[in-house]
Amino acid sequence: MSIKDGANYAPNAKLKPVVRPGEFRFAAAFLDHGHIYGQTNGLLAAGGTLTHVYDPDRTRLAAFAKRFPEVQTVSAFETLLDDGSLDLIASAAVPNRRGAIGETVMQAGKHYFTDKSPFTTLGQLNSARDVCSVTGQRYFVYYAERVHNEAAWHAGEIIAAGDLGRVLQVITLAPHRLAKDTRPSWFFDKAAYGGIITDIGSHQVEQFLAYADCRDARVNFARVENFGHPDRPGLEDFGEFGLQGDNGASLYSRVDWYTPDGMPVWGDGRTFVLGTKGTLEVRKYLDLGRQAPAGLVLKADDGNVETIDCRDSVGYPFFGLMILDALNGTERAMTQDHIFKAAELSMQAQAHAHAHGTMDRTA
């Protein structure tokens, strides 16, 4: 696994199966983004059985089959849709196609697990919500910055235990490495990826809702810019936004494509949480200047200050919980309302930025 390449960042974990072999069968399809490898790793570690893969690009298909030699390739997506033995289809398609693919999967009687961002328009979200309601299938989303990061997950456990008291504010900093020459053309097409807040920002909104225990929020401000890449006019390389949750907690988030080449990982992602009884900082991917990779939680409360090293100790419980949710109809990993709300708020912030928050370069 490359820690310098965020597009293909795919953590592995010790096997912690929650089902027996063959009890939860899944396939992969539309491999446009490298996050499909992280999605697949997580499901396999939790005991899922990977059976088939489809992609119209033979090169991508061959690369996936090489990584997971047990998988059978198929030449048509319909083969997966017609397979009554499959419980779920995982996908990392071009973002503006993810909603429609998910609807097709759910209408075929299977659960869907897509990379973020799960939608690029509110219309896509509303349509998928309707299909979920009619079919009873789940639309799961790979919000990896929390669910596939041991430090970020453990931060949630600390907060849920009440150690910080009531959460008042969450700050997320989410720099990413652009690696411009390696990106596909759709990456620079705003209609395809939805904008930087819709994309990277969906992670940040999801964390805020989880840590602050919010069901809803409103957008206070948002802006997006292309500061440094005039050769790619469809790229937004910087964004920032603020939310106020329905319980009074607030979020400030910065997202950007400005990780410098000297950084040993793809982004120095950090989260800061302020509570009435304590504070914590999550250093998700490195401890800058000291350790890379790293996964640390720095916590202070009325009792003490501690640094918690989470790597290779917390694991990734989300995937097992998601499999059990799919099989049992529960919502322990993440509720459907939470999944859709994270996407909805990120798109609302993106729209707010387009309407109010982009610098006037003609002045």
DRENFI-206863 format. One record per atom (N, C-alpha, C): x, y, z. Coordinates in pm, whole numbers, padded with zeros to 5 digits, always signed. Example, Ala and Ser with C-alpha at 12.3 -4.5 7.8 and 13.67 -1.06 7.14 Angstrom:
# DRENFI-206863
+01319-00569+00780+01230-00450+00780+01320-00330+00780+01285-00225+00708+01367-00106+00714+01290+00003+00787
This chain:
# DRENFI-206863
+00084-00120+00000+00000+00000+00000+00087+00124+00000+00062+00217-00094+00136+00342-00099+00072+00444-00007+00152+00500+00084+00098+00603+00173+00114+00742+00112+00179+00752-00005+00194+00881-00071+00085+00905-00174+00007+00803-00205-00092+00809-00311-00231+00790-00252-00301+00902-00232-00433+00893-00170-00535+00822-00255-00522+00832-00389-00620+00770-00477-00620+00618-00465-00504+00561-00428-00494+00415-00417-00463+00370-00275-00491+00456-00178-00470+00422-00037-00570+00316+00004-00521+00199+00043-00609+00086+00072-00558+00011+00193-00595+00053+00314-00545-00013+00435-00584-00160+00441-00495-00239+00499-00523-00378+00530-00539-00392+00681-00609-00493+00723-00628-00517+00866-00623-00665+00894-00600-00698+01020-00607-00837+01061-00750-00889+01039-00758-01015+01003-00889-01074+00979-00971-01077+01108-01091-01020+01100-01186-01025+01211-01324-01058+01154-01338-01182+01105-01463-01216+01036-01583-01216+01129-01692-01163+01078-01818-01164+01153-01916-01264+01092-01876-01326+00980-01958-01426+00913-01869-01542+00870-01930-01655+00840-01856-01770+00790-01829-01753+00640-01729-01824+00586-01702-01816+00442-01827-01847+00360-01856-01761+00264-01971-01779+00177-02101-01726+00232-02103-01682+00357-02228-01635+00418-02265-01495+00370-02164-01416+00334-02189-01282+00279-02106-01269+00152-02173-01273+00039-02106-01275-00091-02120-01137-00157-02009-01088-00210-02013-00958-00276-01930-00959-00403-01961-00864-00490-01887-00844-00614-01843-00699-00622-01751-00671-00711-01703-00534-00736-01733-00497-00881-01761-00370-00904-01792-00325-01039-01757-00177-01053-01718-00138-01175-01685+00001-01207-01573+00050-01118-01452+00025-01162-01331+00043-01081-01260+00173-01114-01334+00278-01144-01274+00403-01191-01182+00466-01088-01212+00450-00959-01130+00509-00854-01062+00398-00774-00937+00423-00735-00860+00324-00661-00914+00290-00524-01009+00368-00474-01068+00337-00343-01139+00202-00341-01168+00147-00460-01233+00016-00463-01147-00088-00394-01015-00069-00393-00927-00164-00326-00942-00156-00174-00958-00035-00122-00983-00021+00021-01118-00079+00060-01220-00053-00021-01352-00109+00006-01346-00262+00010-01276-00319-00087-01267-00465-00096-01186-00521+00020-01073-00458+00053-00994-00505+00167-01076-00509+00295-01154-00404+00318-01233-00397+00440-01337-00508+00448-01406-00534+00337-01507-00638+00336-01446-00777+00354-01331-00799+00289-01266-00929+00302-01219-00954+00445-01161-00852+00508-01112-00869+00645-01225-00901+00742-01345-00852+00712-01461-00878+00798-01529-01010+00766-01475-01085+00671-01530-01217+00642-01611-01227+00516-01626-01117+00442-01698-01121+00316-01628-01210+00214-01704-01267+00123-01652-01353+00018-01664-01281-00116-01551-01245-00176-01548-01179-00306-01564-01283-00416-01663-01266-00502-01690-01368-00603-01658-01321-00745-01705-01202-00785-01693-01159-00923-01655-01012-00931-01606-00971-01047-01574-00831-01074-01607-00799-01218-01657-00677-01237-01685-00627-01372-01629-00487-01389-01570-00461-01505-01534-00327-01546-01521-00327-01698-01566-00221-01765-01552-00218-01911-01408-00200-01959-01320-00155-01870-01180-00136-01904-01101-00262-01871-01046-00327-01971-00977-00455-01949-00853-00438-01862-00786-00323-01872-00666-00301-01793-00700-00295-01644-00802-00218-01612-00845-00210-01471-00893-00346-01421-00965-00416-01506-01017-00547-01469-00903-00644-01438-00801-00644-01523-00688-00734-01503-00610-00698-01376-00595-00568-01350-00522-00526-01229-00595-00570-01104-00727-00560-01104-00805-00601-00988-00795-00752-00968-00805-00828-01077-00797-00974-01068-00659-01018-01022-00556-00943-01058-00421-00977-01011-00409-00956-00861-00471-00849-00810-00466-00820-00667-00549-00921-00587-00661-00964-00646-00751-01057-00577-00772-01180-00667-00678-01272-00669-00681-01382-00766-00799-01476-00751-00869-01471-00639-00984-01559-00620-01106-01513-00700-01105-01390-00749-01223-01332-00813-01238-01382-00956-01363-01394-00999-01393-01429-01138-01436-01302-01212-01379-01279-01328-01418-01163-01407-01541-01197-01492-01626-01095-01513-01742-01113-01600-01741-01003-01704-01806-01027-01816-01801-00934-01929-01919-00839-01934-02015-00856-01844-02133-00769-01845-02179-00743-01702-02214-00618-01675-02263-00582-01541-02391-00657-01508-02472-00684-01610-02598-00754-01589-02578-00893-01527-02460-00952-01553-02431-01082-01493-02434-01073-01340-02382-00963-01288-02383-00943-01143-02524-00914-01094-02596-00832-01167-02732-00797-01125-02822-00920-01120-02797-01015-01211-02882-01134-01219-02839-01245-01123-02727-01227-01054-02674-01330-00966-02747-01324-00832-02836-01417-00811-02915-01417-00689-02839-01451-00563-02714-01497-00576-02636-01533-00459-02562-01415-00398-02559-01302-00468-02485-01186-00419-02567-01107-00318-02502-01068-00210-02566-00981-00111-02542-00834-00140-02428-00801-00201-02388-00662-00214-02296-00646-00334-02301-00529-00397-02207-00491-00501-02135-00364-00456-02003-00370-00456-01919-00254-00423-01873-00188-00551-01865-00055-00548-01834+00017-00671-01760+00146-00640-01674+00187-00734-01606+00316-00725-01608+00380-00863-01726+00401-00914-01745+00459-01047-01712+00607-01047-01714+00669-01165-01705+00814-01174-01818+00872-01089-01791+00974-01006-01890+01016-00906-02029+01047-00959-02041+01112-01073-02175+01148-01119-02254+01028-01173-02192+00910-01178-02262+00788-01219-02297+00699-01100-02247+00733-00982-02263+00643-00867-02407+00626-00825-02484+00733-00828-02623+00725-00785-02705+00633-00872-02694+00648-01004-02773+00566-01095-02733+00420-01087-02603+00392-01074-02559+00253-01059-02617+00194-00931-02615+00272-00824-02669+00223-00698-02816+00190-00706-02892+00272-00777-03035+00244-00792-03055+00112-00865-02977+00090-00970-02989-00035-01045-02957-00154-00957-02853-00141-00875-02815-00249-00785-02926-00279-00685-02980-00175-00624-03085-00196-00524-03211-00254-00587-03246-00209-00707-03363-00263-00776-03344-00409-00813-03218-00453-00821-03189-00594-00847-03186-00676-00719-03220-00615-00605-03232-00687-00481-03103-00704-00404-03009-00612-00426-02879-00621-00359-02848-00489-00289-02767-00496-00185-02718-00376-00121-02604-00317-00205-02578-00189-00183-02480-00117-00264-02381-00049-00172-02253-00055-00208-02146+00006-00129-02059+00087-00223-02078+00220-00221-02008+00306-00314-01901+00389-00246-01800+00424-00323-01702+00521-00277-01771+00655-00256-01710+00740-00173-01760+00877-00164-01703+00954-00284-01757+01067-00322-01887+01114-00282-01994+01029-00350-02102+01000-00278-02201+00908-00333-02289+00969-00441-02293+01102-00448-02374+01173-00546-02302+01302-00585-02345+01361-00695-02297+01495-00731-02409+01597-00740-02535+01552-00729-02649+01644-00729-02750+01599-00625-02827+01694-00576-02933+01662-00481-03042+01578-00546-03061+01596-00677-03159+01514-00748-03122+01366-00744-02993+01336-00761-02947+01197-00753-02974+01141-00613-02945+01220-00512-02968+01176-00374-03115+01145-00350-03201+01235-00390-03344+01216-00365-03397+01093-00438-03347+01070-00558-03390+00952-00633-03344+00824-00565-03219+00821-00519-03168+00703-00450-03241+00679-00319-03275+00787-00250-03351+00773-00124-03485+00705-00150-03550+00743-00260-03678+00681-00294-03662+00532-00324-03554+00498-00397-03532+00357-00431-03501+00276-00305-03425+00333-00213-03401+00266-00085-03532+00234-00015-03619+00332-00011-03745+00316+00059-03831+00207-00004-03833+00203-00136-03918+00107-00207-03862-00034-00200-03730-00047-00216-03668-00180-00225-03631-00238-00089-03609-00152+00009-03560-00200+00138-03412-00233+00140-03342-00202+00032-03198-00226+00026-03123-00106+00083-02994-00127+00116-02912-00022+00176-02815+00039+00075-02793+00168+00091-02700+00244+00009-02585+00285+00102-02483+00200+00112-02369+00225+00199-02266+00311+00127-02192+00392+00204-02091+00481+00146-01959+00465+00220-01852+00465+00144-01716+00448+00197-01660+00584+00240-01704+00632+00356-01648+00754+00414-01519+00716+00487-01415+00693+00408-01296+00624+00459-01218+00704+00561-01226+00837+00559-01144+00915+00651-01180+00889+00797-01299+00836+00821-01334+00794+00957-01339+00643+00969-01408+00576+00875-01435+00433+00893-01316+00345+00858-01218+00398+00783-01101+00318+00748-00974+00385+00800-00987+00443+00919-00873+00505+00986-00885+00473+01135-00788+00405+01189-00799+00357+01326-00808+00471+01427-00729+00577+01407-00731+00689+01501-00865+00762+01495-00916+00783+01375-01044+00852+01361-01158+00771+01421-01153+00639+01403-01258+00555+01460-01250+00557+01613-01128+00546+01666-01114+00544+01812-01155+00677+01873-01131+00787+01802-01178+00917+01851-01329+00913+01874-01401+00850+01782-01545+00838+01798-01583+00755+01919-01504+00651+01947-01531+00569+02065-01510+00649+02194-01405+00730+02195-01378+00815+02311-01492+00914+02335-01537+00976+02228-01645+01074+02238-01774+01007+02284-01804+00890+02226-01927+00819+02262-01927+00775+02408-01808+00752+02463-01797+00713+02604-01819+00830+02698-01826+00952+02644-01853+01070+02726-01730+01138+02781-01611+01096+02739-01489+01151+02797-01473+01301+02771-01528+01350+02661-01514+01493+02629-01634+01574+02672-01735+01510+02723-01857+01580+02754-01936+01609+02628-02005+01720+02626-02081+01760+02507-01986+01821+02405-01993+01775+02281-01907+01829+02175-01962+01964+02130-01875+02065+02132-01913+02201+02093-01866+02237+01953-01749+02186+01914-01695+02222+01783-01606+02111+01731-01610+02093+01599-01520+02003+01528-01450+02084+01419-01319+02069+01409-01241+02131+01302-01172+02018+01226-01189+02017+01096-01123+01916+01014-01036+01985+00910-00914+01936+00896-00820+01984+00795-00788+01866+00705-00814+01882+00577-00806+01767+00486-00728+01800+00360-00597+01820+00372-00514+01839+00253-00493+01706+00180-00488+01711+00048-00465+01593-00034-00356+01623-00138-00286+01519-00180-00187+01535-00287-00259+01530-00422-00232+01628-00506-00300+01636-00635-00253+01529-00733-00121+01512-00745-00066+01416-00842-00133+01434-00978-00128+01556-01026-00207+01596-01142-00185+01509-01265-00062+01468-01288-00032+01394-01410-00085+01251-01408-00126+01202-01291-00175+01064-01282-00327+01057-01280-00395+01170-01280-00540+01170-01264-00612+01150-01398-00724+01079-01396-00805+01064-01519-00873+01195-01555-00921+01204-01676-00979+01330-01726-01101+01371-01644-01180+01275-01597-01302+01312-01523-01270+01384-01393-01151+01363-01339-01111+01426-01215-01113+01579-01225-01096+01631-01345-01091+01776-01368-01222+01831-01428-01323+01748-01434-01453+01786-01489-01551+01802-01372-01585+01928-01343-01667+01954-01224-01802+01884-01230-01858+01869-01350-01984+01798-01362-01969+01651-01325-01850+01596-01341-01826+01455-01312-01798+01431-01165-01722+01523-01101-01684+01498-00961-01761+01582-00861-01830+01685-00907-01923+01757-00821-01868+01875-00745-01736+01899-00752-01676+02009-00676-01604+01956-00554-01510+02034-00503-01421+01986-00397-01494+01964-00265-01596+02043-00234-01668+02022-00108-01760+01901-00120-01827+01886-00234-01906+01766-00257-01820+01641-00243-01697+01649-00293-01608+01533-00297-01538+01513-00162-01428+01580-00140-01353+01563-00015-01437+01608+00106-01516+01711+00086-01593+01766+00197-01696+01670+00254-01740+01572+00174-01839+01477+00227-01780+01397+00343-01650+01366+00338-01584+01302+00451-01595+01387+00577-01570+01516+00559-01563+01606+00674-01700+01624+00739-01803+01635+00656-01938+01647+00710-01976+01520+00785-01940+01404+00729-01973+01277+00794-01909+01268+00932-01782+01310+00942-01715+01308+01072-01784+01401+01172-01820+01519+01125-01886+01615+01213-02017+01558+01267-02100+01504+01179-02227+01448+01224-02206+01336+01325-02102+01254+01302-02075+01143+01393-02022+01191+01527-01921+01276+01524-01857+01319+01648-01946+01410+01731-02020+01498+01665-02104+01594+01737-02244+01543+01762-02274+01422+01712-02404+01360+01732-02516+01448+01680-02498+01496+01557-02599+01579+01492-02679+01497+01392-02804+01529+01380-02890+01468+01278-02902+01558+01156-02876+01687+01174-02891+01782+01065-02803+01903+01095-02787+01991+00998-02707+02112+01016-02745+02211+00907-02700+02334+00925-02718+02436+00820-02581+02491+00782-02573+02539+00660-02448+02595+00608-02436+02739+00653-02327+02772+00722-02301+02910+00762-02225+02988+00656-02125+02924+00596-02050+02987+00488-01978+02878+00410-01938+02911+00288-01859+02818+00207-01796+02895+00093-01675+02852+00055-01609+02908-00064-01525+02799-00127-01508+02811-00258-01420+02723-00335-01337+02808-00430-01217+02760-00461-01127+02835-00549-01044+02740-00634-00995+02795-00744-00886+02735-00819-00773+02836-00813-00689+02825-00711-00583+02922-00689-00462+02900-00780-00430+02774-00808-00299+02750-00867-00295+02666-00992-00409+02638-01055-00408+02548-01170-00494+02603-01284-00453+02715-01343-00531+02774-01452-00539+02684-01574-00446+02588-01587-00450+02495-01699-00561+02392-01683-00619+02383-01564-00728+02291-01537-00846+02369-01480-00919+02442-01564-01024+02532-01514-01138+02459-01443-01154+02331-01467-01260+02257-01398-01221+02209-01259-01096+02232-01219-01049+02187-01088-01075+02294-00983-01125+02253-00869-01125+02336-00749-01017+02281-00658-00914+02362-00631-00802+02311-00552-00805+02355-00406-00905+02434-00369-00917+02481-00231-01065+02502-00199-01103+02462-00079-01238+02489-00032-01240+02501+00119-01333+02578+00170-01356+02585+00314-01503+02611+00338-01552+02562+00451-01694+02580+00480-01718+02562+00629-01832+02613+00672-01872+02601+00812-02016+02559+00823-02045+02474+00921-02181+02428+00948-02216+02453+01094-02345+02468+01120-02395+02468+01257-02495+02355+01271-02467+02263+01362-02553+02147+01380-02682+02180+01451-02776+02086+01443-02907+02108+01504-02902+02106+01656-02789+02066+01714-02772+02071+01859-02679+02184+01902-02643+02273+01809-02561+02389+01841-02413+02372+01815-02367+02250+01793-02225+02227+01764-02190+02286+01627-02063+02323+01610-02022+02384+01483-01907+02307+01420-01896+02322+01289-01788+02263+01210-01718+02372+01130-01585+02371+01133-01506+02442+01033-01422+02337+00962-01420+02344+00828-01342+02247+00751-01268+02316+00637-01145+02274+00618-01066+02314+00501-01029+02190+00422-01053+02194+00292-01016+02086+00201-00931+02146+00089-00829+02072+00047-00742+02130-00057-00661+02021-00125-00601+02060-00237-00512+01974-00315-00369+02030-00312-00322+02068-00194-00192+02134-00182-00092+02060-00093-00104+01929-00080+00000+01854-00010+00132+01867-00087+00238+01917-00024+00364+01935-00096+00431+01800-00125+00516+01800-00228+00580+01676-00270+00668+01616-00162+00722+01700-00073+00808+01648+00033+00735+01578+00145+00603+01590+00150+00525+01525+00255+00533+01373+00237+00563+01296+00340+00580+01151+00324+00450+01073+00306+00336+01137+00331+00208+01073+00307+00125+01163+00216+00009+01113+00174-00070+01187+00075-00141+01308+00132-00147+01320+00265-00209+01437+00324-00200+01435+00475-00172+01549+00534-00162+01561+00680-00301+01588+00736-00389+01487+00726-00526+01502+00773-00534+01507+00924-00604+01607+00974-00619+01623+01119-00762+01662+01154-00803+01622+01273-00933+01661+01326-00916+01706+01470-00983+01815+01505-00979+01870+01640-01122+01873+01694-01139+01822+01814-01272+01818+01875-01267+01888+02011-01354+01985+02029-01367+02057+02155-01494+02012+02226-01478+01967+02351-01593+01930+02432-01597+02008+02561-01705+01995+02633-01720+02068+02759-01630+02013+02870-01581+01889+02853-01496+01827+02955-01356+01792+02905-01330+01814+02777-01198+01779+02726-01185+01808+02578-01065+01787+02527-01037+01810+02386-00956+01692+02332-00961+01677+02201-00872+01580+02138-00834+01627+01999-00719+01577+01956-00672+01597+01819-00646+01459+01760-00687+01440+01636-00660+01317+01563-00557+01346+01455-00442+01282+01463-00341+01288+01358-00354+01159+01279-00427+01167+01169-00477+01046+01104-00369+00966+01033-00277+01035+00967-00188+00965+00875-00040+00980+00908-00002+01083+00981+00137+01099+01022+00145+01193+01141+00259+01187+01210+00294+01283+01314+00407+01365+01253+00374+01480+01200+00462+01554+01111+00601+01576+01172+00704+01536+01096+00841+01552+01140+00891+01445+01233+00801+01351+01273+00841+01249+01369+00811+01107+01322+00692+01084+01268+00654+00947+01235+00559+00946+01116+00588+00859+01020+00498+00840+00907+00515+00697+00854+00405+00622+00841+00270+00662+00876+00249+00661+01027+00140+00720+01069+00105+00724+01211-00046+00736+01223-00097+00704+01340-00238+00722+01369-00254+00749+01517-00258+00876+01552-00254+00916+01693-00380+00992+01734-00420+00971+01858-00520+01056+01922-00452+01122+02041-00455+01256+02043-00399+01334+02153-00517+01388+02233-00527+01345+02358-00647+01374+02437-00610+01444+02566-00689+01545+02601-00673+01614+02729-00810+01628+02794-00817+01594+02921-00941+01615+02996-00907+01658+03138-01003+01658+03227-00978+01706+03363-00883+01616+03441-00866+01492+03393-00782+01399+03466-00637+01397+03421-00615+01396+03289-00478+01385+03241-00468+01422+03093-00347+01414+03043-00318+01430+02901-00255+01300+02854-00298+01249+02741-00240+01125+02692-00233+01125+02540-00135+01052+02489-00121+01026+02346-00149+00879+02323-00246+00850+02239-00289+00714+02215-00247+00673+02074-00162+00573+02064-00119+00520+01935-00221+00413+01893-00293+00440+01785-00403+00353+01745-00366+00252+01637-00250+00266+01577-00215+00180+01465-00202+00034+01510-00267-00053+01430-00262-00197+01452-00320-00239+01586-00409-00156+01641-00471-00192+01769-00622-00177+01769-00674-00083+01693-00818-00058+01692-00887-00142+01586-00822-00155+01470-00885-00226+01359-00989-00139+01290-01073-00204+01210-01173-00132+01131-01310-00197+01151-01372-00173+01268-01499-00241+01299-01614-00209+01204-01605-00097+01134-01715-00055+01048-01758-00164+00952-01661-00234+00892-01694-00327+00784-01771-00448+00836-01732-00497+00952-01809-00606+01011-01948-00563+01049-01959-00443+01105-02091-00392+01141-02177-00371+01017-02115-00326+00907-02190-00304+00783-02242-00436+00727-02158-00539+00729-02202-00670+00681-02321-00719+00765-02311-00707+00896-02420-00752+00982-02545-00668+00962-02528-00538+00938-02644-00454+00907-02714-00502+00780-02633-00535+00678-02691-00581+00552-02767-00712+00570-02714-00801+00652-02776-00931+00671-02895-00926+00765-02889-00839+00865-02989-00841+00973-03087-00725+00970-03066-00628+00881-03157-00514+00875-03137-00414+00988-03020-00417+01052-02989-00325+01161-02916-00202+01106-02884-00108+01194-02812+00014+01153-02706+00048+01256-02619-00046+01284-02515-00025+01384-02391+00042+01325-02360+00016+01201-02241+00075+01139-02264+00223+01111-02378+00253+01049-02410+00389+01008-02555+00387+00960-02636+00478+01007-02775+00478+00964-02786+00531+00821-02893+00489+00755-02915+00539+00620-02937+00690+00620-03006+00741+00720-03027+00885+00730-02894+00959+00743-02804+00906+00824-02673+00967+00842-02594+00968+00712-02596+00857+00640-02525+00846+00513-02573+00952+00415-02703+00963+00401-02758+01060+00305-02740+01204+00353-02749+01226+00483-02736+01363+00535-02595+01416+00512-02493+01332+00530-02356+01376+00505-02339+01421+00361-02395+01344+00269-02386+01382+00128-02467+01507+00099-02587+01515+00155-02675+01630+00131-02610+01761+00177-02555+01761+00296-02496+01883+00350-02371+01924+00273-02292+01829+00230-02173+01865+00152-02214+01927+00019-02319+01877-00043-02365+01935-00169-02430+02071-00147-02499+02088-00034-02555+02220-00003-02444+02322+00020-02337+02281+00088-02223+02371+00107-02157+02404-00026-02146+02305-00113-02089+02329-00246-02173+02431-00322-02305+02416-00318-02394+02510-00386-02382+02649-00327-02369+02657-00195-02352+02786-00128-02224+02853-00175-02118+02774-00188-01991+02830-00235-02003+02883-00378-02071+02809-00463-02088+02855-00601-02168+02985-00606-02263+02997-00514-02349+03116-00516-02285+03235-00448-02203+03212-00345-02156+03322-00263-02006+03328-00238-01936+03215-00258-01805+03209-00196-01684+03200-00287-01696+03225-00416-01581+03218-00505-01530+03358-00533-01399+03375-00527-01338+03506-00543-01365+03562-00682-01400+03688-00691-01420+03757-00818-01285+03799-00874-01237+03728-00973-01104+03755-01028-01106+03865-01135-01225+03917-01163-01233+04025-01263-01226+04162-01200-01235+04166-01066-01237+04297-00997-01101+04363-01001
